[in-house]
Amino acid sequence: MDLDDVTDRVLGTVDLIPAGRVASYGDIAALAATGPRQVGRIMSRHGHLTCWWRVVRADGTSAVADRAAAHWDAEGIGHREGRVDMRACRWNN
């Protein structure tokens, strides 16, 4: 599958997030030189190609927290009631 340049940049940036850390859509957008909504669109279409559970909203929530929770637990990402502890787990690139 050929992906466009923006998609490649977004997925490549997500691949840089280390295990045990998360980044917001805005964090990824800033690094990939695009917008947070574009990141969301790309993740909804191509997130299965990368560690999708490491990308969350700025408040630490995820639309698929029920699926992400097992990954968060496996990586030691602190979370409660579907919300990641951004203060403790945010990736400081």
PyMOL Python script that loads the backbone (N, CA, C, O; Angstrom):
from pymol import cmd

cmd.read_pdbstr("""\
ATOM      1  N   MET A   1       0.842  -1.170   0.000  1.00  0.00           N
ATOM      2  CA  MET A   1       0.000   0.000   0.000  1.00  0.00           C
ATOM      3  C   MET A   1       0.891   1.237   0.000  1.00  0.00           C
ATOM      4  O   MET A   1       1.743   1.394   0.875  1.00  0.00           O
ATOM      5  N   ASP A   2       0.695   2.105  -0.971  1.00  0.00           N
ATOM      6  CA  ASP A   2       1.422   3.363  -1.016  1.00  0.00           C
ATOM      7  C   ASP A   2       0.669   4.395  -0.187  1.00  0.00           C
ATOM      8  O   ASP A   2      -0.521   4.627  -0.399  1.00  0.00           O
ATOM      9  N   LEU A   3       1.369   5.006   0.754  1.00  0.00           N
ATOM     10  CA  LEU A   3       0.774   6.036   1.592  1.00  0.00           C
ATOM     11  C   LEU A   3       1.336   7.385   1.177  1.00  0.00           C
ATOM     12  O   LEU A   3       2.486   7.481   0.749  1.00  0.00           O
ATOM     13  N   ASP A   4       0.521   8.430   1.304  1.00  0.00           N
ATOM     14  CA  ASP A   4       1.014   9.752   0.937  1.00  0.00           C
ATOM     15  C   ASP A   4       2.021  10.250   1.974  1.00  0.00           C
ATOM     16  O   ASP A   4       2.195   9.647   3.033  1.00  0.00           O
ATOM     17  N   ASP A   5       2.672  11.353   1.648  1.00  0.00           N
ATOM     18  CA  ASP A   5       3.751  11.891   2.476  1.00  0.00           C
ATOM     19  C   ASP A   5       3.294  12.240   3.892  1.00  0.00           C
ATOM     20  O   ASP A   5       3.988  11.932   4.861  1.00  0.00           O
ATOM     21  N   VAL A   6       2.131  12.880   4.015  1.00  0.00           N
ATOM     22  CA  VAL A   6       1.633  13.263   5.340  1.00  0.00           C
ATOM     23  C   VAL A   6       1.351  12.016   6.171  1.00  0.00           C
ATOM     24  O   VAL A   6       1.693  11.964   7.352  1.00  0.00           O
ATOM     25  N   THR A   7       0.736  11.027   5.564  1.00  0.00           N
ATOM     26  CA  THR A   7       0.450   9.776   6.269  1.00  0.00           C
ATOM     27  C   THR A   7       1.742   9.110   6.716  1.00  0.00           C
ATOM     28  O   THR A   7       1.835   8.630   7.845  1.00  0.00           O
ATOM     29  N   ASP A   8       2.725   9.078   5.850  1.00  0.00           N
ATOM     30  CA  ASP A   8       4.032   8.514   6.219  1.00  0.00           C
ATOM     31  C   ASP A   8       4.647   9.258   7.401  1.00  0.00           C
ATOM     32  O   ASP A   8       5.182   8.637   8.320  1.00  0.00           O
ATOM     33  N   ARG A   9       4.568  10.589   7.375  1.00  0.00           N
ATOM     34  CA  ARG A   9       5.141  11.380   8.474  1.00  0.00           C
ATOM     35  C   ARG A   9       4.416  11.105   9.784  1.00  0.00           C
ATOM     36  O   ARG A   9       5.048  10.938  10.827  1.00  0.00           O
ATOM     37  N   VAL A  10       3.094  11.057   9.730  1.00  0.00           N
ATOM     38  CA  VAL A  10       2.315  10.813  10.950  1.00  0.00           C
ATOM     39  C   VAL A  10       2.626   9.430  11.514  1.00  0.00           C
ATOM     40  O   VAL A  10       2.946   9.305  12.696  1.00  0.00           O
ATOM     41  N   LEU A  11       2.535   8.401  10.691  1.00  0.00           N
ATOM     42  CA  LEU A  11       2.788   7.040  11.180  1.00  0.00           C
ATOM     43  C   LEU A  11       4.235   6.879  11.633  1.00  0.00           C
ATOM     44  O   LEU A  11       4.503   6.177  12.608  1.00  0.00           O
ATOM     45  N   GLY A  12       5.161   7.515  10.944  1.00  0.00           N
ATOM     46  CA  GLY A  12       6.562   7.470  11.351  1.00  0.00           C
ATOM     47  C   GLY A  12       6.783   8.131  12.697  1.00  0.00           C
ATOM     48  O   GLY A  12       7.585   7.659  13.503  1.00  0.00           O
ATOM     49  N   THR A  13       6.073   9.222  12.944  1.00  0.00           N
ATOM     50  CA  THR A  13       6.178   9.901  14.235  1.00  0.00           C
ATOM     51  C   THR A  13       5.591   9.037  15.338  1.00  0.00           C
ATOM     52  O   THR A  13       6.180   8.924  16.413  1.00  0.00           O
ATOM     53  N   VAL A  14       4.446   8.430  15.090  1.00  0.00           N
ATOM     54  CA  VAL A  14       3.834   7.542  16.085  1.00  0.00           C
ATOM     55  C   VAL A  14       4.782   6.388  16.408  1.00  0.00           C
ATOM     56  O   VAL A  14       4.877   5.966  17.560  1.00  0.00           O
ATOM     57  N   ASP A  15       5.476   5.882  15.403  1.00  0.00           N
ATOM     58  CA  ASP A  15       6.433   4.790  15.631  1.00  0.00           C
ATOM     59  C   ASP A  15       7.561   5.189  16.576  1.00  0.00           C
ATOM     60  O   ASP A  15       8.196   4.318  17.171  1.00  0.00           O
ATOM     61  N   LEU A  16       7.820   6.476  16.725  1.00  0.00           N
ATOM     62  CA  LEU A  16       8.892   6.948  17.608  1.00  0.00           C
ATOM     63  C   LEU A  16       8.494   6.978  19.082  1.00  0.00           C
ATOM     64  O   LEU A  16       9.359   7.048  19.955  1.00  0.00           O
ATOM     65  N   ILE A  17       7.194   6.925  19.366  1.00  0.00           N
ATOM     66  CA  ILE A  17       6.737   6.982  20.758  1.00  0.00           C
ATOM     67  C   ILE A  17       7.186   5.706  21.461  1.00  0.00           C
ATOM     68  O   ILE A  17       6.814   4.610  21.039  1.00  0.00           O
ATOM     69  N   PRO A  18       7.976   5.827  22.523  1.00  0.00           N
ATOM     70  CA  PRO A  18       8.458   4.618  23.192  1.00  0.00           C
ATOM     71  C   PRO A  18       7.347   3.915  23.981  1.00  0.00           C
ATOM     72  O   PRO A  18       6.370   4.536  24.396  1.00  0.00           O
ATOM     73  N   ALA A  19       7.520   2.632  24.171  1.00  0.00           N
ATOM     74  CA  ALA A  19       6.586   1.867  25.003  1.00  0.00           C
ATOM     75  C   ALA A  19       6.501   2.534  26.370  1.00  0.00           C
ATOM     76  O   ALA A  19       7.506   2.988  26.917  1.00  0.00           O
ATOM     77  N   GLY A  20       5.297   2.585  26.909  1.00  0.00           N
ATOM     78  CA  GLY A  20       5.093   3.190  28.214  1.00  0.00           C
ATOM     79  C   GLY A  20       4.818   4.680  28.167  1.00  0.00           C
ATOM     80  O   GLY A  20       4.650   5.314  29.209  1.00  0.00           O
ATOM     81  N   ARG A  21       4.771   5.242  26.981  1.00  0.00           N
ATOM     82  CA  ARG A  21       4.507   6.670  26.799  1.00  0.00           C
ATOM     83  C   ARG A  21       3.367   6.860  25.808  1.00  0.00           C
ATOM     84  O   ARG A  21       3.071   5.972  25.008  1.00  0.00           O
ATOM     85  N   VAL A  22       2.734   8.020  25.867  1.00  0.00           N
ATOM     86  CA  VAL A  22       1.682   8.380  24.926  1.00  0.00           C
ATOM     87  C   VAL A  22       1.932   9.789  24.416  1.00  0.00           C
ATOM     88  O   VAL A  22       2.704  10.547  25.004  1.00  0.00           O
ATOM     89  N   ALA A  23       1.279  10.130  23.325  1.00  0.00           N
ATOM     90  CA  ALA A  23       1.316  11.484  22.779  1.00  0.00           C
ATOM     91  C   ALA A  23      -0.092  11.852  22.338  1.00  0.00           C
ATOM     92  O   ALA A  23      -0.887  10.988  21.968  1.00  0.00           O
ATOM     93  N   SER A  24      -0.384  13.132  22.381  1.00  0.00           N
ATOM     94  CA  SER A  24      -1.696  13.589  21.926  1.00  0.00           C
ATOM     95  C   SER A  24      -1.689  13.765  20.411  1.00  0.00           C
ATOM     96  O   SER A  24      -0.636  13.810  19.775  1.00  0.00           O
ATOM     97  N   TYR A  25      -2.885  13.863  19.856  1.00  0.00           N
ATOM     98  CA  TYR A  25      -3.003  14.134  18.425  1.00  0.00           C
ATOM     99  C   TYR A  25      -2.267  15.427  18.077  1.00  0.00           C
ATOM    100  O   TYR A  25      -1.624  15.517  17.031  1.00  0.00           O
ATOM    101  N   GLY A  26      -2.363  16.424  18.953  1.00  0.00           N
ATOM    102  CA  GLY A  26      -1.674  17.688  18.728  1.00  0.00           C
ATOM    103  C   GLY A  26      -0.167  17.557  18.783  1.00  0.00           C
ATOM    104  O   GLY A  26       0.546  18.194  18.009  1.00  0.00           O
ATOM    105  N   ASP A  27       0.325  16.721  19.706  1.00  0.00           N
ATOM    106  CA  ASP A  27       1.772  16.478  19.787  1.00  0.00           C
ATOM    107  C   ASP A  27       2.281  15.893  18.473  1.00  0.00           C
ATOM    108  O   ASP A  27       3.290  16.338  17.925  1.00  0.00           O
ATOM    109  N   ILE A  28       1.566  14.891  17.982  1.00  0.00           N
ATOM    110  CA  ILE A  28       1.961  14.236  16.732  1.00  0.00           C
ATOM    111  C   ILE A  28       1.868  15.228  15.576  1.00  0.00           C
ATOM    112  O   ILE A  28       2.752  15.277  14.721  1.00  0.00           O
ATOM    113  N   ALA A  29       0.801  16.014  15.555  1.00  0.00           N
ATOM    114  CA  ALA A  29       0.614  16.994  14.484  1.00  0.00           C
ATOM    115  C   ALA A  29       1.770  17.987  14.432  1.00  0.00           C
ATOM    116  O   ALA A  29       2.263  18.305  13.351  1.00  0.00           O
ATOM    117  N   ALA A  30       2.201  18.475  15.581  1.00  0.00           N
ATOM    118  CA  ALA A  30       3.298  19.447  15.615  1.00  0.00           C
ATOM    119  C   ALA A  30       4.581  18.847  15.052  1.00  0.00           C
ATOM    120  O   ALA A  30       5.310  19.513  14.316  1.00  0.00           O
ATOM    121  N   LEU A  31       4.854  17.610  15.390  1.00  0.00           N
ATOM    122  CA  LEU A  31       6.077  16.958  14.916  1.00  0.00           C
ATOM    123  C   LEU A  31       6.004  16.566  13.442  1.00  0.00           C
ATOM    124  O   LEU A  31       7.021  16.546  12.748  1.00  0.00           O
ATOM    125  N   ALA A  32       4.805  16.256  12.970  1.00  0.00           N
ATOM    126  CA  ALA A  32       4.639  15.797  11.586  1.00  0.00           C
ATOM    127  C   ALA A  32       4.234  16.926  10.636  1.00  0.00           C
ATOM    128  O   ALA A  32       3.963  16.685   9.459  1.00  0.00           O
ATOM    129  N   ALA A  33       4.195  18.148  11.147  1.00  0.00           N
ATOM    130  CA  ALA A  33       3.863  19.325  10.336  1.00  0.00           C
ATOM    131  C   ALA A  33       2.501  19.198   9.655  1.00  0.00           C
ATOM    132  O   ALA A  33       2.368  19.374   8.444  1.00  0.00           O
ATOM    133  N   THR A  34       1.493  18.886  10.476  1.00  0.00           N
ATOM    134  CA  THR A  34       0.118  18.814   9.986  1.00  0.00           C
ATOM    135  C   THR A  34      -0.800  19.227  11.126  1.00  0.00           C
ATOM    136  O   THR A  34      -0.322  19.762  12.126  1.00  0.00           O
ATOM    137  N   GLY A  35      -2.088  18.999  11.009  1.00  0.00           N
ATOM    138  CA  GLY A  35      -3.034  19.371  12.050  1.00  0.00           C
ATOM    139  C   GLY A  35      -3.531  18.167  12.831  1.00  0.00           C
ATOM    140  O   GLY A  35      -3.480  17.040  12.338  1.00  0.00           O
ATOM    141  N   PRO A  36      -4.016  18.399  14.054  1.00  0.00           N
ATOM    142  CA  PRO A  36      -4.506  17.292  14.885  1.00  0.00           C
ATOM    143  C   PRO A  36      -5.666  16.522  14.261  1.00  0.00           C
ATOM    144  O   PRO A  36      -5.754  15.304  14.423  1.00  0.00           O
ATOM    145  N   ARG A  37      -6.544  17.203  13.562  1.00  0.00           N
ATOM    146  CA  ARG A  37      -7.664  16.498  12.916  1.00  0.00           C
ATOM    147  C   ARG A  37      -7.167  15.596  11.797  1.00  0.00           C
ATOM    148  O   ARG A  37      -7.700  14.509  11.576  1.00  0.00           O
ATOM    149  N   GLN A  38      -6.149  16.057  11.102  1.00  0.00           N
ATOM    150  CA  GLN A  38      -5.540  15.229  10.053  1.00  0.00           C
ATOM    151  C   GLN A  38      -4.925  13.981  10.686  1.00  0.00           C
ATOM    152  O   GLN A  38      -5.043  12.882  10.143  1.00  0.00           O
ATOM    153  N   VAL A  39      -4.270  14.154  11.833  1.00  0.00           N
ATOM    154  CA  VAL A  39      -3.694  13.003  12.538  1.00  0.00           C
ATOM    155  C   VAL A  39      -4.807  12.023  12.903  1.00  0.00           C
ATOM    156  O   VAL A  39      -4.659  10.815  12.721  1.00  0.00           O
ATOM    157  N   GLY A  40      -5.914  12.541  13.415  1.00  0.00           N
ATOM    158  CA  GLY A  40      -7.042  11.680  13.760  1.00  0.00           C
ATOM    159  C   GLY A  40      -7.571  10.903  12.572  1.00  0.00           C
ATOM    160  O   GLY A  40      -7.868   9.713  12.680  1.00  0.00           O
ATOM    161  N   ARG A  41      -7.689  11.577  11.442  1.00  0.00           N
ATOM    162  CA  ARG A  41      -8.171  10.908  10.230  1.00  0.00           C
ATOM    163  C   ARG A  41      -7.209   9.809   9.797  1.00  0.00           C
ATOM    164  O   ARG A  41      -7.624   8.703   9.450  1.00  0.00           O
ATOM    165  N   ILE A  42      -5.931  10.127   9.822  1.00  0.00           N
ATOM    166  CA  ILE A  42      -4.918   9.142   9.428  1.00  0.00           C
ATOM    167  C   ILE A  42      -4.921   7.961  10.388  1.00  0.00           C
ATOM    168  O   ILE A  42      -4.835   6.812   9.956  1.00  0.00           O
ATOM    169  N   MET A  43      -5.018   8.231  11.676  1.00  0.00           N
ATOM    170  CA  MET A  43      -5.021   7.139  12.652  1.00  0.00           C
ATOM    171  C   MET A  43      -6.271   6.275  12.512  1.00  0.00           C
ATOM    172  O   MET A  43      -6.208   5.061  12.705  1.00  0.00           O
ATOM    173  N   SER A  44      -7.406   6.887  12.176  1.00  0.00           N
ATOM    174  CA  SER A  44      -8.621   6.078  12.020  1.00  0.00           C
ATOM    175  C   SER A  44      -8.528   5.158  10.809  1.00  0.00           C
ATOM    176  O   SER A  44      -9.110   4.073  10.803  1.00  0.00           O
ATOM    177  N   ARG A  45      -7.805   5.584   9.797  1.00  0.00           N
ATOM    178  CA  ARG A  45      -7.675   4.777   8.579  1.00  0.00           C
ATOM    179  C   ARG A  45      -6.478   3.833   8.594  1.00  0.00           C
ATOM    180  O   ARG A  45      -6.545   2.730   8.051  1.00  0.00           O
ATOM    181  N   HIS A  46      -5.384   4.266   9.217  1.00  0.00           N
ATOM    182  CA  HIS A  46      -4.131   3.512   9.118  1.00  0.00           C
ATOM    183  C   HIS A  46      -3.505   3.181  10.474  1.00  0.00           C
ATOM    184  O   HIS A  46      -2.390   2.661  10.525  1.00  0.00           O
ATOM    185  N   GLY A  47      -4.199   3.473  11.557  1.00  0.00           N
ATOM    186  CA  GLY A  47      -3.639   3.248  12.887  1.00  0.00           C
ATOM    187  C   GLY A  47      -3.230   1.810  13.141  1.00  0.00           C
ATOM    188  O   GLY A  47      -2.324   1.548  13.931  1.00  0.00           O
ATOM    189  N   HIS A  48      -3.894   0.879  12.475  1.00  0.00           N
ATOM    190  CA  HIS A  48      -3.559  -0.540  12.653  1.00  0.00           C
ATOM    191  C   HIS A  48      -2.128  -0.853  12.215  1.00  0.00           C
ATOM    192  O   HIS A  48      -1.601  -1.916  12.542  1.00  0.00           O
ATOM    193  N   LEU A  49      -1.501   0.055  11.484  1.00  0.00           N
ATOM    194  CA  LEU A  49      -0.127  -0.156  11.019  1.00  0.00           C
ATOM    195  C   LEU A  49       0.914   0.252  12.059  1.00  0.00           C
ATOM    196  O   LEU A  49       2.112   0.072  11.838  1.00  0.00           O
ATOM    197  N   THR A  50       0.471   0.794  13.180  1.00  0.00           N
ATOM    198  CA  THR A  50       1.396   1.300  14.191  1.00  0.00           C
ATOM    199  C   THR A  50       0.816   1.100  15.589  1.00  0.00           C
ATOM    200  O   THR A  50      -0.224   0.458  15.742  1.00  0.00           O
ATOM    201  N   CYS A  51       1.465   1.633  16.586  1.00  0.00           N
ATOM    202  CA  CYS A  51       1.038   1.481  17.988  1.00  0.00           C
ATOM    203  C   CYS A  51      -0.036   2.530  18.311  1.00  0.00           C
ATOM    204  O   CYS A  51       0.216   3.485  19.046  1.00  0.00           O
ATOM    205  N   TRP A  52      -1.214   2.339  17.761  1.00  0.00           N
ATOM    206  CA  TRP A  52      -2.326   3.281  17.830  1.00  0.00           C
ATOM    207  C   TRP A  52      -2.720   3.654  19.253  1.00  0.00           C
ATOM    208  O   TRP A  52      -3.185   4.770  19.483  1.00  0.00           O
ATOM    209  N   TRP A  53      -2.548   2.750  20.213  1.00  0.00           N
ATOM    210  CA  TRP A  53      -2.970   2.982  21.591  1.00  0.00           C
ATOM    211  C   TRP A  53      -2.105   4.030  22.286  1.00  0.00           C
ATOM    212  O   TRP A  53      -2.454   4.495  23.371  1.00  0.00           O
ATOM    213  N   ARG A  54      -0.993   4.405  21.680  1.00  0.00           N
ATOM    214  CA  ARG A  54      -0.121   5.433  22.260  1.00  0.00           C
ATOM    215  C   ARG A  54      -0.510   6.842  21.834  1.00  0.00           C
ATOM    216  O   ARG A  54       0.140   7.808  22.235  1.00  0.00           O
ATOM    217  N   VAL A  55      -1.557   6.973  21.029  1.00  0.00           N
ATOM    218  CA  VAL A  55      -2.038   8.284  20.593  1.00  0.00           C
ATOM    219  C   VAL A  55      -3.408   8.513  21.222  1.00  0.00           C
ATOM    220  O   VAL A  55      -4.345   7.748  20.997  1.00  0.00           O
ATOM    221  N   VAL A  56      -3.507   9.574  22.011  1.00  0.00           N
ATOM    222  CA  VAL A  56      -4.729   9.871  22.753  1.00  0.00           C
ATOM    223  C   VAL A  56      -5.085  11.349  22.580  1.00  0.00           C
ATOM    224  O   VAL A  56      -4.306  12.133  22.037  1.00  0.00           O
ATOM    225  N   ARG A  57      -6.249  11.699  23.045  1.00  0.00           N
ATOM    226  CA  ARG A  57      -6.642  13.113  23.052  1.00  0.00           C
ATOM    227  C   ARG A  57      -5.786  13.860  24.082  1.00  0.00           C
ATOM    228  O   ARG A  57      -5.148  13.243  24.935  1.00  0.00           O
ATOM    229  N   ALA A  58      -5.781  15.174  23.995  1.00  0.00           N
ATOM    230  CA  ALA A  58      -4.963  15.996  24.897  1.00  0.00           C
ATOM    231  C   ALA A  58      -5.330  15.784  26.362  1.00  0.00           C
ATOM    232  O   ALA A  58      -4.487  15.970  27.240  1.00  0.00           O
ATOM    233  N   ASP A  59      -6.576  15.397  26.637  1.00  0.00           N
ATOM    234  CA  ASP A  59      -6.982  15.162  28.025  1.00  0.00           C
ATOM    235  C   ASP A  59      -6.717  13.728  28.481  1.00  0.00           C
ATOM    236  O   ASP A  59      -7.091  13.351  29.592  1.00  0.00           O
ATOM    237  N   GLY A  60      -6.075  12.930  27.629  1.00  0.00           N
ATOM    238  CA  GLY A  60      -5.721  11.559  27.988  1.00  0.00           C
ATOM    239  C   GLY A  60      -6.766  10.520  27.658  1.00  0.00           C
ATOM    240  O   GLY A  60      -6.552   9.334  27.908  1.00  0.00           O
ATOM    241  N   THR A  61      -7.894  10.932  27.102  1.00  0.00           N
ATOM    242  CA  THR A  61      -8.940   9.972  26.766  1.00  0.00           C
ATOM    243  C   THR A  61      -8.734   9.412  25.364  1.00  0.00           C
ATOM    244  O   THR A  61      -7.994   9.963  24.549  1.00  0.00           O
ATOM    245  N   SER A  62      -9.407   8.310  25.118  1.00  0.00           N
ATOM    246  CA  SER A  62      -9.355   7.665  23.811  1.00  0.00           C
ATOM    247  C   SER A  62     -10.749   7.171  23.463  1.00  0.00           C
ATOM    248  O   SER A  62     -11.474   6.675  24.325  1.00  0.00           O
ATOM    249  N   ALA A  63     -11.117   7.306  22.203  1.00  0.00           N
ATOM    250  CA  ALA A  63     -12.418   6.809  21.754  1.00  0.00           C
ATOM    251  C   ALA A  63     -12.501   5.294  21.871  1.00  0.00           C
ATOM    252  O   ALA A  63     -13.594   4.730  21.923  1.00  0.00           O
ATOM    253  N   VAL A  64     -11.352   4.638  21.911  1.00  0.00           N
ATOM    254  CA  VAL A  64     -11.304   3.178  22.001  1.00  0.00           C
ATOM    255  C   VAL A  64     -10.552   2.740  23.259  1.00  0.00           C
ATOM    256  O   VAL A  64      -9.760   1.798  23.228  1.00  0.00           O
ATOM    257  N   ALA A  65     -10.812   3.435  24.358  1.00  0.00           N
ATOM    258  CA  ALA A  65     -10.120   3.136  25.615  1.00  0.00           C
ATOM    259  C   ALA A  65     -10.334   1.695  26.050  1.00  0.00           C
ATOM    260  O   ALA A  65      -9.442   1.093  26.647  1.00  0.00           O
ATOM    261  N   ASP A  66     -11.499   1.137  25.762  1.00  0.00           N
ATOM    262  CA  ASP A  66     -11.763  -0.249  26.147  1.00  0.00           C
ATOM    263  C   ASP A  66     -10.805  -1.211  25.454  1.00  0.00           C
ATOM    264  O   ASP A  66     -10.391  -2.204  26.052  1.00  0.00           O
ATOM    265  N   ARG A  67     -10.449  -0.930  24.204  1.00  0.00           N
ATOM    266  CA  ARG A  67      -9.478  -1.766  23.483  1.00  0.00           C
ATOM    267  C   ARG A  67      -8.043  -1.399  23.850  1.00  0.00           C
ATOM    268  O   ARG A  67      -7.167  -2.263  23.885  1.00  0.00           O
ATOM    269  N   ALA A  68      -7.807  -0.129  24.120  1.00  0.00           N
ATOM    270  CA  ALA A  68      -6.449   0.336  24.418  1.00  0.00           C
ATOM    271  C   ALA A  68      -5.984  -0.085  25.807  1.00  0.00           C
ATOM    272  O   ALA A  68      -4.782  -0.232  26.029  1.00  0.00           O
ATOM    273  N   ALA A  69      -6.900  -0.279  26.738  1.00  0.00           N
ATOM    274  CA  ALA A  69      -6.540  -0.537  28.135  1.00  0.00           C
ATOM    275  C   ALA A  69      -5.600  -1.728  28.298  1.00  0.00           C
ATOM    276  O   ALA A  69      -4.678  -1.665  29.111  1.00  0.00           O
ATOM    277  N   ALA A  70      -5.804  -2.791  27.561  1.00  0.00           N
ATOM    278  CA  ALA A  70      -4.918  -3.960  27.669  1.00  0.00           C
ATOM    279  C   ALA A  70      -3.502  -3.607  27.227  1.00  0.00           C
ATOM    280  O   ALA A  70      -2.530  -4.060  27.832  1.00  0.00           O
ATOM    281  N   HIS A  71      -3.384  -2.803  26.179  1.00  0.00           N
ATOM    282  CA  HIS A  71      -2.059  -2.360  25.718  1.00  0.00           C
ATOM    283  C   HIS A  71      -1.426  -1.432  26.755  1.00  0.00           C
ATOM    284  O   HIS A  71      -0.238  -1.546  27.058  1.00  0.00           O
ATOM    285  N   TRP A  72      -2.232  -0.512  27.298  1.00  0.00           N
ATOM    286  CA  TRP A  72      -1.716   0.398  28.321  1.00  0.00           C
ATOM    287  C   TRP A  72      -1.209  -0.390  29.525  1.00  0.00           C
ATOM    288  O   TRP A  72      -0.138  -0.099  30.058  1.00  0.00           O
ATOM    289  N   ASP A  73      -1.978  -1.379  29.949  1.00  0.00           N
ATOM    290  CA  ASP A  73      -1.556  -2.209  31.084  1.00  0.00           C
ATOM    291  C   ASP A  73      -0.253  -2.938  30.781  1.00  0.00           C
ATOM    292  O   ASP A  73       0.646  -2.976  31.621  1.00  0.00           O
ATOM    293  N   ALA A  74      -0.146  -3.509  29.602  1.00  0.00           N
ATOM    294  CA  ALA A  74       1.051  -4.262  29.220  1.00  0.00           C
ATOM    295  C   ALA A  74       2.296  -3.383  29.200  1.00  0.00           C
ATOM    296  O   ALA A  74       3.401  -3.861  29.457  1.00  0.00           O
ATOM    297  N   GLU A  75       2.121  -2.095  28.896  1.00  0.00           N
ATOM    298  CA  GLU A  75       3.260  -1.182  28.809  1.00  0.00           C
ATOM    299  C   GLU A  75       3.457  -0.350  30.069  1.00  0.00           C
ATOM    300  O   GLU A  75       4.386   0.454  30.144  1.00  0.00           O
ATOM    301  N   GLY A  76       2.589  -0.540  31.060  1.00  0.00           N
ATOM    302  CA  GLY A  76       2.721   0.225  32.295  1.00  0.00           C
ATOM    303  C   GLY A  76       2.279   1.673  32.166  1.00  0.00           C
ATOM    304  O   GLY A  76       2.743   2.534  32.914  1.00  0.00           O
ATOM    305  N   ILE A  77       1.396   1.944  31.234  1.00  0.00           N
ATOM    306  CA  ILE A  77       0.860   3.295  31.053  1.00  0.00           C
ATOM    307  C   ILE A  77      -0.259   3.490  32.065  1.00  0.00           C
ATOM    308  O   ILE A  77      -1.276   2.798  32.020  1.00  0.00           O
ATOM    309  N   GLY A  78      -0.066   4.432  32.974  1.00  0.00           N
ATOM    310  CA  GLY A  78      -1.051   4.678  34.020  1.00  0.00           C
ATOM    311  C   GLY A  78      -2.346   5.230  33.448  1.00  0.00           C
ATOM    312  O   GLY A  78      -2.333   6.172  32.656  1.00  0.00           O
ATOM    313  N   HIS A  79      -3.459   4.643  33.849  1.00  0.00           N
ATOM    314  CA  HIS A  79      -4.763   5.109  33.377  1.00  0.00           C
ATOM    315  C   HIS A  79      -5.830   4.749  34.386  1.00  0.00           C
ATOM    316  O   HIS A  79      -5.671   3.833  35.193  1.00  0.00           O
ATOM    317  N   ARG A  80      -6.919   5.489  34.321  1.00  0.00           N
ATOM    318  CA  ARG A  80      -8.053   5.238  35.203  1.00  0.00           C
ATOM    319  C   ARG A  80      -9.313   5.722  34.500  1.00  0.00           C
ATOM    320  O   ARG A  80      -9.360   6.832  33.970  1.00  0.00           O
ATOM    321  N   GLU A  81     -10.316   4.882  34.505  1.00  0.00           N
ATOM    322  CA  GLU A  81     -11.616   5.205  33.920  1.00  0.00           C
ATOM    323  C   GLU A  81     -11.483   5.735  32.491  1.00  0.00           C
ATOM    324  O   GLU A  81     -12.122   6.719  32.116  1.00  0.00           O
ATOM    325  N   GLY A  82     -10.639   5.061  31.700  1.00  0.00           N
ATOM    326  CA  GLY A  82     -10.505   5.398  30.291  1.00  0.00           C
ATOM    327  C   GLY A  82      -9.653   6.610  29.988  1.00  0.00           C
ATOM    328  O   GLY A  82      -9.663   7.110  28.863  1.00  0.00           O
ATOM    329  N   ARG A  83      -8.914   7.092  30.978  1.00  0.00           N
ATOM    330  CA  ARG A  83      -8.093   8.289  30.798  1.00  0.00           C
ATOM    331  C   ARG A  83      -6.657   8.002  31.221  1.00  0.00           C
ATOM    332  O   ARG A  83      -6.406   7.548  32.337  1.00  0.00           O
ATOM    333  N   VAL A  84      -5.719   8.272  30.315  1.00  0.00           N
ATOM    334  CA  VAL A  84      -4.295   8.103  30.603  1.00  0.00           C
ATOM    335  C   VAL A  84      -3.824   9.264  31.471  1.00  0.00           C
ATOM    336  O   VAL A  84      -4.275  10.397  31.301  1.00  0.00           O
ATOM    337  N   ASP A  85      -2.921   8.980  32.393  1.00  0.00           N
ATOM    338  CA  ASP A  85      -2.297  10.020  33.214  1.00  0.00           C
ATOM    339  C   ASP A  85      -1.260  10.741  32.350  1.00  0.00           C
ATOM    340  O   ASP A  85      -0.105  10.323  32.273  1.00  0.00           O
ATOM    341  N   MET A  86      -1.683  11.821  31.707  1.00  0.00           N
ATOM    342  CA  MET A  86      -0.807  12.539  30.774  1.00  0.00           C
ATOM    343  C   MET A  86       0.401  13.145  31.476  1.00  0.00           C
ATOM    344  O   MET A  86       1.484  13.218  30.895  1.00  0.00           O
ATOM    345  N   ARG A  87       0.228  13.568  32.683  1.00  0.00           N
ATOM    346  CA  ARG A  87       1.348  14.175  33.408  1.00  0.00           C
ATOM    347  C   ARG A  87       2.480  13.163  33.593  1.00  0.00           C
ATOM    348  O   ARG A  87       3.657  13.512  33.496  1.00  0.00           O
ATOM    349  N   ALA A  88       2.120  11.922  33.857  1.00  0.00           N
ATOM    350  CA  ALA A  88       3.133  10.890  34.115  1.00  0.00           C
ATOM    351  C   ALA A  88       3.596  10.175  32.849  1.00  0.00           C
ATOM    352  O   ALA A  88       4.728   9.693  32.792  1.00  0.00           O
ATOM    353  N   CYS A  89       2.743  10.100  31.841  1.00  0.00           N
ATOM    354  CA  CYS A  89       3.029   9.218  30.699  1.00  0.00           C
ATOM    355  C   CYS A  89       3.232   9.917  29.361  1.00  0.00           C
ATOM    356  O   CYS A  89       3.490   9.262  28.351  1.00  0.00           O
ATOM    357  N   ARG A  90       3.119  11.229  29.348  1.00  0.00           N
ATOM    358  CA  ARG A  90       3.273  11.938  28.067  1.00  0.00           C
ATOM    359  C   ARG A  90       4.708  11.860  27.576  1.00  0.00           C
ATOM    360  O   ARG A  90       5.654  12.052  28.340  1.00  0.00           O
ATOM    361  N   TRP A  91       4.852  11.578  26.307  1.00  0.00           N
ATOM    362  CA  TRP A  91       6.162  11.491  25.662  1.00  0.00           C
ATOM    363  C   TRP A  91       6.729  12.893  25.500  1.00  0.00           C
ATOM    364  O   TRP A  91       6.119  13.753  24.865  1.00  0.00           O
ATOM    365  N   ASN A  92       7.878  13.106  26.068  1.00  0.00           N
ATOM    366  CA  ASN A  92       8.575  14.390  25.923  1.00  0.00           C
ATOM    367  C   ASN A  92       9.660  14.211  24.891  1.00  0.00           C
ATOM    368  O   ASN A  92      10.816  13.946  25.220  1.00  0.00           O
ATOM    369  N   ASN A  93       9.280  14.358  23.651  1.00  0.00           N
ATOM    370  CA  ASN A  93      10.191  14.098  22.542  1.00  0.00           C
ATOM    371  C   ASN A  93      11.347  15.038  22.551  1.00  0.00           C
ATOM    372  O   ASN A  93      12.215  14.957  21.681  1.00  0.00           O
TER     373      ASN A  93
END
""", "prot")
cmd.dss("prot")
cmd.show_as("cartoon", "prot")
cmd.util.cbc("prot")
cmd.orient("prot")
